[in-house]
Amino acid sequence: MNLSGSVYNAEKKYLNLLENFFVRTWGETMLWSHGIEHHRRVWQFARELLATVSDSKTPNPQISPDNLIVACYLHDLGMAADPGPNHGVLSYQLCKKFLAENKLSESQFDETLSAIENHDNKEFPYSSSQNQILKMLTAADDLDAFGFIGIYRYSEIYLARGILPERIGYMIRENAGFRYKNFRAAFGSYQTLITKHAERYFILDDFFSAYNNQVPGYRFVNQNPSGYCGVIEYFNETGIEKDSVQRLVTGPFLKTSDHTINWYFNGFLKELHPRSQP
C-alpha cells in the first residue's frame, strides 16, 4: 500500500473516534492554544513530515500512520486538567483510556504511549531517538509553535501559567530555539522542508526579539497598546482563559492605527484561514 493509502486508512479508522474522544474529554476547557485545532494542525504537519521522509510509493516501515495519528490527537489532551509541564503524564493516561474504550491493544500502541508521555521535553535531542513516533510527533508539535499562530500559542500558555509579560519573551525564545535546533538536526537533509519552516521560526523569533527590546520602556495595562508589547497586551486582556480567539481577531485591533498590531493580526488571520486568502 502506498503512503496516501496508509494515511487514508488511518484516518478512516481513527479520526472520528479521536475527535469525538478529544471533544468529550476537553469539555469546556478555555485554552485555544492546545485545543482541538492545535491537534488537527499537528496531524497535518505530521502528514507533511511522513510524505517528506517516505518514498512516494513505499511508506517508511518504521512509522505507522495508525500510531502517529493517535499520538498527534491525544498528546496535549492532559492540558484539560493541568496546563503545566506535567501534562504529558495525564495525556498518557487519557490515551490508555481511549485505547481501552475502543478495545485497542496497548502493546500495539506502546511507542505512541511513550511518545505522548515524553513529547514535551524540548531539551531532548529527538533526532537520535529510537522511537520514530516520538520523533515525528515532537517535530510536528514543534512546527505548530512557529509563525504567527505560534506567537499566540506560546503567549497564551505562558500567561496561563502565571508568567509575567515582562519575562515571557526571553523564555519563549529559549524554548523555541531548542525546538528549531532539534528540528534541523532531525530533518536537516530535507532542504525544502527546512527552508519553509525556518521562515516560520524566524517570524516568531524576530517578534520576541523586538518584544524584549520594547519591554523595558513599556507599561503594561495600557489604555493605548502599541507595538509588539501591545500585541501581547491584547492577548493578556482579551484572550487568556476565554473562548475568544474569534473575538480577539475581529475586535480591538481593528480599531487601532498601530502598524505592528495590525501587521500581527493580519498575519495571524492568514495562517488561521489560509484557504480564504487570495
HELIX and SHEET records of a PDB file:
HELIX    1   1 LEU A    3  TRP A   26  1                                  24    
HELIX    2   2 TRP A   32  HIS A   34  5                                   3    
HELIX    3   3 ILE A   36  VAL A   53  1                                  18    
HELIX    4   4 PRO A   65  LEU A   74  1                                  10    
HELIX    5   5 LEU A   77  ALA A   80  5                                   4    
HELIX    6   6 HIS A   87  GLU A  101  1                                  15    
HELIX    7   7 SER A  107  PHE A  109  5                                   3    
HELIX    8   8 ASP A  110  ASN A  118  1                                   9    
HELIX    9   9 TYR A  126  SER A  128  5                                   3    
HELIX   10  10 GLN A  132  LEU A  143  1                                  12    
HELIX   11  11 GLY A  147  ALA A  160  1                                  14    
HELIX   12  12 PRO A  165  PHE A  187  1                                  23    
HELIX   13  13 GLN A  191  GLN A  214  1                                  24    
HELIX   14  14 VAL A  215  GLY A  217  5                                   3    
HELIX   15  15 GLY A  227  TYR A  234  1                                   8    
HELIX   16  16 PHE A  235  GLY A  239  3                                   5    
HELIX   17  17 VAL A  245  THR A  250  1                                   6    
HELIX   18  18 PRO A  252  LYS A  255  5                                   4    
HELIX   19  19 HIS A  259  LEU A  272  1                                  14    
HELIX   20  20 PRO A  274  SER A  276  5                                   3    
END                                                                             
